[in-house]
Amino acid sequence: MAVLPFPDPATRAAAPWRLGPAAPVLTTALILAGFVARAVARAAPRRGPIARRQRLTRGDPPTAIAEMLTQIPSDSARILLQTIALQAQSLTGSELAAAGIGGDATHPFSIWVNVGMGPEQVEQIGRPPRAVGVLATIARDNHTVRVRDVREHADHLSLPPHHPAITSFLAVPIRFRGDVAGCLCLANKQGGDEFTIEDQQMAEMLAARATGALDAERTGDGSAGARQWLQTVLDQMPEGVLVVDNHGEVVTGNDAFRSFLGAKTSDNGRIDPRRIAMSRPSGERLPSNELPVMRAAADGELIVGREFVARGPDDRPVPLLVSAAPILTNDGLRTGAVMVCQDVSTVRHLQRVREEWTSIVAHELRQPISVIALRSSLLLRSQLSREQRDSVEQIARSIHSLGRMVADLMDASLLESDRLRVRLARVDLCQLLTDVVRRAPLASSRTHTHVPADARLFVHGDAQRLEQVIANLLSNAVKYAPPDTDVVVDLGVAAGQAHIQVTNAGNAIPQDELPFIFNRFARTRAAGASGVVGLGLGLYIARGLVSAHHGRIWAESGAGEGTTFHVTFPLDGPPVPIQPPVDRIQLPIEGGRLDTAAAACRS
């Protein structure tokens, strides 16, 4: 039986705008609250471990929990747990999150929610998990489990088919009157090997919110009582929360949400989503159907830690970190969506100061770099001895590398502040790919390029930025592959999108490093030991550029198989058929080994 179902990382929406360095500032209050929650939990009456173990073995829930499950409004409780799981994922930087209540060793959790898994995956994995394996440890011992690799835990059970791998793991009990009523689970820490004590404190604080909600007095029966209970619970949260049904109609929104957005209400007193003023950081106003909560409700899209700007009651801009996720039943039926908004005004001010400093430094370095590059170029045209020429050429190569680093710093600063702009036009991806390979000074002679022979593929993009992505992947493939091996570049169509693959035969990237290679300043251990110069920004920038084109980028690596980077972009219209000429002899392009299909595409 599964420990718990989590989303497949390959199907999750790209979420580059994670909390990142904002976490320490945003969550100071949460950490302090975590200490209080832990103290309350220690002071709460606990059942004896032997009696608890015997009861769990029999599958008998405590009487108080059994009564609570019969009285709690299940739909409202599902919204609450979805909100808490979404908050936990955003605040801790976990890849996967789930929460549930009412499960034991023989019965699946009565209410189970997760962040990031679509209805198809829910249906494939099947019913919610039982409190077995590691989850049984939480229920039995009534304490948090935090491990670097859950597969090494003594109580770990194998995962069912369609279940993604789990390494780092954090699970916190959700208590009700001293007993374990459920759990909040997080897996696969992004940007680190394991969850930190601060992550644990934040998760325990959020679980304590669930505990307080379960213990909150229910003022009435029926749907009216359920709505009142949910409204009371959400109004106690400092984050703004908006809940809609599967038709996009607002179910409820809390007081914090109204204060953040100055949201207007309709005739029935509820928030009117058509009148929510929310914009991208660039200033572009979001249509009502493009609001994160609407996209989550309509398409099941997951949005985590994306920055938007709202207009507060006094019409001042309020930067918000927004997360949204669909609400799914245990059977995978989408019933609505929830959106959580955090005011990050203070954090953004501190980040703006840092970005301005980076931008100023990079800008000031450009002038001396240009002077040195120009002087070295002029020197190479003069009469020099062999030793002098070697020295000047070394200066030219070094200043070129330094120039690339400064450019990367500038691009990273633009990405961080969401100020990177792309000029979109219709681009022939087949033509662009072959031109980039031909111009790559180190890659062209050892690269095999395969593109469709019978059709041209067009995308809506910025040709210069797309070239930057391809050139970066080619450069990496050459740098980390043995010198006597080839690099293979493939272009095709997969799932209705243009699909680029760049493969080299170098040493495999370790699996524990693979999820983090797209992080800012990330470099593998092998890259650091090899002496290859770099800041670790290339793949981070490539990911940002691909995301700006509504595409995806990921990597696969295995022993004896080399490493393949995959990039997909939406096609701008169907492939355009071409007829390769039959009265001419196809020749490889000078400077690179290009196959017949590629040459036909260029004709």
Secondary structure, DSSP 8 states (H G I E B T S, - for coil): --S-----GGGS-------GGGHHHHTHHHHHHHHHHHHHHHHS----HHHHHHHHHHT---HHHHHHHHHS-HHHHHHHHHHHHHHHHHHHTEEEEEEEES--SSS--SEEEEES--HHHHHHH-S---S-THHHHHHHH-S-EEES-GGGSTT-----TT-----SEEEEEEEETTEEEEEEEEEEETTSSS--HHHHHHHHHHHHHHHHHHTS----SHHHHHHHHHHHHHHT-SSEEEEEETTS-EEEE-HHHHHHH---B-TTSSB-GGG--EE-TTS-B--GGGSHHHHHHHH---EEEEEEEEE-TTS-EEEEEEEEEEEE-TT--EEEEEEEEEE-HHHHHHHHHHHHHHHHHHHHHHHHHHHHHHHHHHHHTS---HHHHHHHHHHHHHHHHHHHHHHHHHHHHHHHTT------EEEEHHHHHHHHHHH-TTTGGGEEEE--SSEE-EEEE-HHHHHHHHHHHHHHHHHTS-TTS-EEEEEEEETTEEEEEEEE-S----TTTGGGTTSTT---HHHHHHT----S-HHHHHHHHHHHTT-EEEEEEETTTEEEEEEEEEBSSS-EE----SSS-----TTSEE-HHHHHHH-
